Amino acid sequence: MSQLVSVIIPVYNTAPYLDACLSSVLGQSLREIEVICVDDKSTDDSLFIIRKYQAMDSRLKIIALPVNQGVSVARNRGLEEAVGDYVYFMDSDDFIDHFYLESMYEHAVDNNQDVVINTNWIIMDEAHSKEVPAANPGFDKKDPFFCSPFKVQAFFPRLVWTRLYRRRFLLDNEIKFPILKGKESGEDEYFVSLAEILHCKSYLFPGPWYYYRAYREGSYTYQKITFGHIESYYSLYKELIRRNIPIDSIKLFYAGHLRLDSAEKFSLFQSFMKEIEPHVNNNPKLYVPFDIYCMRAVLSSDSYESFIQKYNPDLSLSFVRDRLKKRSDRIG
């Protein structure tokens, strides 16, 4: 049986959630799939659970990495083994609706697309025991095509599990996940942004639901570590320069999750800002006020110590405080 879609699932210590994840994938209405689980040297029962499902369904393949290497290595390894016409990357603690893959595949084939984006997902907020529907910024229901990939990159969240990719497109353009220091989060920004920049247009549609455990304790999102995000944006910028891709219309960084709580993060972000300051100044409409505020905050600081004296490591707090002060001064 030929595989229409290869589902790549990196797995690391998500045993409590694997039954829901694998049941939803193997039970998809689209049967012509292969499911590649890449176990990143889990220390819980994750590998045992995966093998249990493999014994029940031959479409599931297992790659057991000898040492823990991070989600980027796991996804890249899965991509190397994939044979499907299209590739879908899923997190091992999430699950999807019954028609999820069939819907994405049909939209890709019917519209001859290398990249399709499903704008519907549910955020599973365990801290408050409630489900929060995600917003769909930048999506126009009257015209699901974004002719400019920069609009997609700028306005729609850079989440790899909202995308289905033609495998040949990824291979031909040598698109892989970056190996980031400390194996932190941030790899999605690089991979998704590079793919959309290299693609002529992406098809967005409101399809079945993806259920995302954003705030699971122990997850990278829950930890809110941002070093990987900074490094990812910096790596993307260097890759665009290496490939001689014009950057005038590309938003090169997003400061929405920025927390400079170490000298190392500060130094990396400052180096990045020094390189792209002319670009930001020449293209201010690409950036929101908070982005520019963060850039100016680090560039005006001689050292991390002087930065801390003036700003909160969570720059969003300093930004709000600064805006409130300016508002108060105007009223006064």
C-alpha positions as CSV (number, residue, x, y, z in Angstrom):
1,M,0.0,0.0,0.0
2,S,1.4,3.4,-1.0
3,Q,1.6,6.0,1.7
4,L,-0.1,9.3,0.9
5,V,1.0,10.9,4.2
6,S,3.9,10.3,6.5
7,V,3.1,11.3,10.1
8,I,6.3,12.0,12.1
9,I,5.9,12.1,15.9
10,P,9.0,12.8,18.1
11,V,8.5,11.2,21.5
12,Y,10.1,12.0,24.8
13,N,8.6,11.1,28.1
14,T,4.9,11.6,27.1
15,A,3.6,8.2,28.3
16,P,0.4,9.6,29.9
17,Y,-0.7,11.1,26.5
18,L,0.5,8.6,24.0
19,D,-2.7,6.5,24.0
20,A,-4.8,9.5,23.0
21,C,-2.2,10.6,20.4
22,L,-1.6,7.3,18.7
23,S,-5.3,6.2,18.8
24,S,-6.3,9.5,17.0
25,V,-3.6,9.1,14.3
26,L,-4.0,5.4,13.6
27,G,-7.8,5.8,13.6
28,Q,-7.8,8.5,10.9
29,S,-10.3,8.3,8.0
30,L,-7.3,8.5,5.7
31,R,-5.9,4.9,5.9
32,E,-3.0,5.3,3.4
33,I,-0.5,6.7,6.0
34,E,2.6,5.7,7.7
35,V,3.3,6.8,11.3
36,I,6.9,7.2,12.3
37,C,7.5,7.5,16.0
38,V,11.0,8.7,16.9
39,D,11.7,7.9,20.5
40,D,14.3,10.4,21.8
41,K,15.6,8.0,24.5
42,S,12.6,8.3,26.8
43,T,13.0,7.3,30.4
44,D,9.4,6.5,31.1
45,D,7.1,3.9,29.4
46,S,6.8,5.8,26.1
47,L,8.7,3.3,24.0
48,F,6.8,0.4,25.6
49,I,3.5,2.0,24.6
50,I,4.7,2.7,21.1
51,R,5.7,-0.9,20.6
52,K,2.2,-2.0,21.9
53,Y,0.6,0.0,19.1
54,Q,3.1,-1.2,16.5
55,A,2.1,-4.8,17.4
56,M,-1.5,-3.9,16.5
57,D,-0.9,-1.8,13.4
58,S,1.9,-2.4,10.9
59,R,1.7,1.2,9.6
60,L,3.5,2.3,12.7
61,K,7.3,2.4,12.5
62,I,9.7,3.0,15.4
63,I,13.0,4.8,15.4
64,A,14.7,4.5,18.8
65,L,17.5,7.0,19.2
66,P,20.4,5.8,21.3
67,V,20.8,9.0,23.2
68,N,18.5,12.0,23.8
69,Q,19.2,14.6,21.1
70,G,16.2,16.9,21.1
71,V,13.1,17.4,18.9
72,S,14.9,18.8,15.9
73,V,17.1,15.7,15.5
74,A,14.1,13.4,16.0
75,R,12.0,15.2,13.4
76,N,14.9,15.3,10.9
77,R,15.5,11.6,11.4
78,G,11.8,10.8,10.8
79,L,11.9,12.9,7.6
80,E,14.8,10.9,6.4
81,E,12.8,7.7,6.7
82,A,9.5,9.0,5.4
83,V,8.2,7.8,2.0
84,G,4.8,9.5,1.9
85,D,3.8,12.0,-0.8
86,Y,3.2,14.5,2.0
87,V,4.6,14.9,5.5
88,Y,2.9,15.9,8.7
89,F,4.7,16.7,12.0
90,M,2.7,16.0,15.2
91,D,3.5,16.4,18.9
92,S,3.2,13.2,21.0
93,D,1.1,14.8,23.7
94,D,-1.6,16.0,21.3
95,F,-4.4,14.4,19.3
96,I,-6.5,15.2,16.2
97,D,-10.0,14.8,14.9
98,H,-11.0,11.8,12.8
99,F,-10.9,13.5,9.4
100,Y,-7.9,15.7,10.1
101,L,-5.3,14.2,7.8
102,E,-7.8,13.4,5.0
103,S,-9.0,17.0,5.0
104,M,-5.4,18.4,4.8
105,Y,-4.4,15.9,2.1
106,E,-7.5,16.7,-0.1
107,H,-6.9,20.4,0.2
108,A,-3.2,19.9,-0.8
109,V,-4.0,17.7,-3.8
110,D,-7.1,19.5,-5.1
111,N,-5.2,22.8,-5.1
112,N,-1.8,21.4,-6.1
113,Q,-0.1,22.8,-3.0
114,D,3.3,22.2,-1.5
115,V,2.1,23.7,1.8
116,V,-1.4,23.8,3.3
117,I,-2.3,25.3,6.7
118,N,-5.3,24.3,8.9
119,T,-6.3,27.3,10.9
120,N,-8.3,25.4,13.5
121,W,-6.9,24.1,16.8
122,I,-7.9,23.9,20.5
123,I,-5.6,24.8,23.3
124,M,-5.8,22.3,26.1
125,D,-5.2,24.4,29.2
126,E,-4.6,21.8,32.0
127,A,-3.9,24.5,34.5
128,H,-7.5,25.7,34.3
129,S,-9.1,22.5,33.1
130,K,-10.7,24.1,30.1
131,E,-10.4,24.1,26.4
132,V,-9.6,27.4,24.7
133,P,-10.4,27.8,21.0
134,A,-7.4,29.3,19.2
135,A,-7.7,32.6,17.2
136,N,-7.1,32.6,13.5
137,P,-5.1,35.8,12.8
138,G,-4.6,36.8,9.2
139,F,-7.1,34.4,7.7
140,D,-9.7,35.6,5.2
141,K,-12.5,33.1,4.7
142,K,-13.5,34.7,1.4
143,D,-10.0,34.0,-0.1
144,P,-8.1,31.2,1.5
145,F,-5.0,31.8,-0.6
146,F,-2.3,34.1,0.6
147,C,-0.4,35.0,-2.6
148,S,2.4,36.5,-0.6
149,P,4.1,34.0,1.7
150,F,5.3,36.9,3.8
151,K,1.7,37.6,4.9
152,V,1.4,34.1,6.2
153,Q,4.8,34.3,7.9
154,A,4.0,37.6,9.5
155,F,0.4,37.1,10.5
156,F,-0.2,33.4,11.1
157,P,1.4,31.5,14.1
158,R,4.5,29.5,13.1
159,L,3.3,26.1,14.4
160,V,4.6,23.2,12.4
161,W,1.6,20.9,13.3
162,T,-0.8,23.3,11.5
163,R,1.0,22.5,8.2
164,L,1.0,19.7,5.8
165,Y,4.1,19.6,3.5
166,R,4.8,17.9,0.1
167,R,7.8,15.8,1.0
168,R,9.5,16.5,-2.4
169,F,9.3,20.2,-1.7
170,L,11.1,19.9,1.6
171,L,13.8,17.6,0.1
172,D,14.4,19.7,-3.0
173,N,14.8,22.9,-0.9
174,E,16.8,21.2,1.8
175,I,14.5,22.3,4.6
176,K,15.3,20.8,7.9
177,F,14.8,21.6,11.6
178,P,17.7,23.6,13.1
179,I,19.9,22.0,15.8
180,L,19.6,24.6,18.6
181,K,21.7,25.0,21.7
182,G,20.2,23.2,24.7
183,K,17.5,21.5,22.6
184,E,15.0,24.2,23.6
185,S,11.9,25.3,21.8
186,G,12.1,27.5,18.8
187,E,12.7,25.1,16.0
188,D,9.2,25.6,14.5
189,E,9.9,29.3,13.7
190,Y,12.9,28.5,11.6
191,F,11.4,25.5,9.7
192,V,8.0,27.0,9.1
193,S,9.2,30.5,8.1
194,L,11.9,29.1,5.7
195,A,9.3,26.8,4.0
196,E,6.8,29.7,3.6
197,I,9.4,32.1,2.3
198,L,10.5,29.6,-0.3
199,H,7.0,28.7,-1.3
200,C,5.0,30.9,-3.8
201,K,1.7,30.6,-1.9
202,S,0.2,28.7,1.0
203,Y,-3.4,27.5,1.2
204,L,-5.1,28.3,4.5
205,F,-8.4,26.7,5.4
206,P,-10.5,26.1,8.6
207,G,-10.5,22.3,8.9
208,P,-11.0,19.7,11.6
209,W,-9.5,20.3,15.0
210,Y,-6.0,19.8,16.4
211,Y,-5.9,19.5,20.2
212,Y,-2.8,21.1,21.6
213,R,-1.5,20.7,25.2
214,A,0.2,24.0,25.3
215,Y,0.7,24.2,29.1
216,R,1.5,20.6,30.0
217,E,4.0,20.7,32.9
218,G,7.4,19.6,31.7
219,S,6.8,20.7,28.1
220,Y,9.0,23.3,26.4
221,T,6.1,25.7,26.1
222,Y,5.3,25.3,29.7
223,Q,8.9,26.2,30.7
224,K,8.7,29.4,28.5
225,I,12.4,29.1,27.7
226,T,13.2,31.6,24.9
227,F,16.9,31.1,24.2
228,G,15.9,28.7,21.4
229,H,13.6,31.2,19.9
230,I,16.3,33.8,19.7
231,E,18.7,31.4,18.2
232,S,16.1,30.1,15.7
233,Y,15.4,33.6,14.4
234,Y,19.1,34.4,14.2
235,S,19.7,31.1,12.4
236,L,16.9,31.8,9.9
237,Y,18.4,35.3,9.2
238,K,21.8,33.7,8.5
239,E,20.2,31.1,6.2
240,L,18.4,33.7,4.2
241,I,21.6,35.6,3.7
242,R,23.4,32.4,2.8
243,R,20.8,31.6,0.2
244,N,20.8,35.2,-1.2
245,I,17.1,35.7,-0.4
246,P,16.1,39.3,-0.3
247,I,14.9,40.2,3.2
248,D,13.3,43.7,2.7
249,S,9.8,42.3,3.0
250,I,10.5,39.7,5.6
251,K,9.8,40.1,9.3
252,L,13.1,38.7,10.8
253,F,12.1,38.3,14.5
254,Y,9.2,38.3,16.9
255,A,9.7,39.5,20.4
256,G,6.4,38.3,21.8
257,H,8.0,35.6,24.0
258,L,11.2,37.5,24.8
259,R,12.6,37.0,28.3
260,L,16.2,37.9,28.7
261,D,16.9,36.3,32.1
262,S,20.5,35.5,31.5
263,A,23.6,37.2,30.2
264,E,23.9,34.6,27.5
265,K,20.5,35.2,26.1
266,F,21.1,39.0,26.3
267,S,24.4,38.7,24.5
268,L,22.9,36.6,21.7
269,F,19.9,38.8,21.2
270,Q,22.0,41.9,21.2
271,S,24.4,40.5,18.6
272,F,21.4,39.7,16.4
273,M,19.8,43.1,16.8
274,K,23.1,44.8,15.9
275,E,23.1,43.0,12.6
276,I,19.4,43.7,11.6
277,E,19.0,47.2,13.1
278,P,19.2,48.8,9.7
279,H,16.6,46.4,8.3
280,V,14.2,47.1,11.1
281,N,14.7,50.9,10.8
282,N,14.1,50.8,7.1
283,N,11.1,48.5,7.4
284,P,9.2,49.7,10.5
285,K,5.8,48.6,9.3
286,L,6.9,44.9,9.5
287,Y,7.4,45.2,13.2
288,V,5.0,46.0,16.1
289,P,6.0,48.6,18.8
290,F,7.1,45.9,21.2
291,D,9.6,44.5,18.7
292,I,11.2,47.9,18.3
293,Y,11.1,48.6,22.0
294,C,13.0,45.3,22.7
295,M,15.6,46.0,20.0
296,R,16.3,49.5,21.4
297,A,16.4,48.3,25.0
298,V,19.3,45.8,24.3
299,L,21.1,48.1,21.9
300,S,21.1,51.0,24.4
301,S,22.6,48.8,27.2
302,D,26.4,48.5,27.5
303,S,26.1,45.2,29.4
304,Y,23.7,42.8,30.9
305,E,24.1,44.4,34.3
306,S,23.1,47.8,33.0
307,F,20.2,46.2,31.1
308,I,18.9,44.6,34.3
309,Q,19.2,47.9,36.2
310,K,16.8,49.6,33.8
311,Y,14.6,46.8,32.4
312,N,12.8,43.7,33.7
313,P,14.1,40.5,32.1
314,D,10.6,40.0,30.9
315,L,10.6,43.0,28.6
316,S,6.8,42.9,28.2
317,L,6.5,44.2,31.8
318,S,9.0,47.0,31.1
319,F,7.1,47.8,27.9
320,V,3.8,48.1,29.7
321,R,5.3,50.1,32.5
322,D,6.9,52.5,30.0
323,R,3.6,52.9,28.1
324,L,1.7,53.6,31.4
325,K,4.3,56.2,32.4
326,K,4.1,58.0,29.1
327,R,0.3,58.0,29.3
328,S,0.4,59.4,32.8
329,D,2.8,62.1,31.7
330,R,0.5,63.1,28.9
331,I,-2.5,63.3,31.2
332,G,-0.6,65.2,33.8
